[in-house]
Amino acid sequence: MNIGQVAAASGVPAKTIRYYESIGLVPEPERQDNGYRSYGERAVEELRFIKRARGLGFPLDEVESLLALWRDKHRASAEVKALAQRQIAAIDAKLAELVSMRDVLQDLVSCCHGDDRPDCPILDRLADMEREV
């Protein structure tokens, strides 16, 4: 398969595949006589794996660790579970931050009349927040 076919089969754009190759996340494929990359089904499986892991928010360094564990049939599942638990903690932290952001915005919106007047508590508060930082 060429890179376009692998991109279509895996759902990962060709540019991203080249990037993953350049950082060593996936091995560079063999080249055909004409210089084009030649991929096998294993590349599609690995790229799908990476796409699913990235979809769950895993950063690339942890995706690399997950890939190594996935490739190692003698792995300890405890390592995989620990990575997943760390990701859950990171997601929980992001959720808490998003809830806090929503609460602040909700408070700002409740203070605004939302009419034709030029005064706007939302803008005033955002200006004050900038000074707080």
Residue pairs with C-beta under 8 A, 6 or more apart in sequence:
1 9
1 38
1 39
1 40
1 43
1 44
2 36
2 37
2 38
2 39
3 14
3 17
3 18
3 36
3 37
3 39
4 14
5 39
6 12
6 14
6 17
6 39
6 43
6 44
6 47
7 13
7 14
7 17
9 44
10 17
10 43
10 44
10 47
10 48
10 51
11 47
11 48
11 51
12 20
12 47
12 48
12 50
12 51
17 26
17 47
20 26
20 47
20 50
21 27
21 28
21 29
23 60
25 50
25 60
25 63
25 64
25 67
26 43
26 46
26 47
26 50
28 37
29 37
29 38
29 39
29 40
29 43
30 37
30 38
31 37
31 38
32 38
46 67
49 66
49 67
49 70
50 63
50 67
53 62
53 63
53 66
53 67
54 60
54 63
56 87
57 87
57 90
57 91
58 66
58 83
58 87
62 83
62 86
62 87
65 79
65 83
66 80
66 83
69 75
69 79
69 80
69 83
108 121
108 122
108 125
108 126
109 122
111 121
111 122
111 125
112 120
112 121
112 122
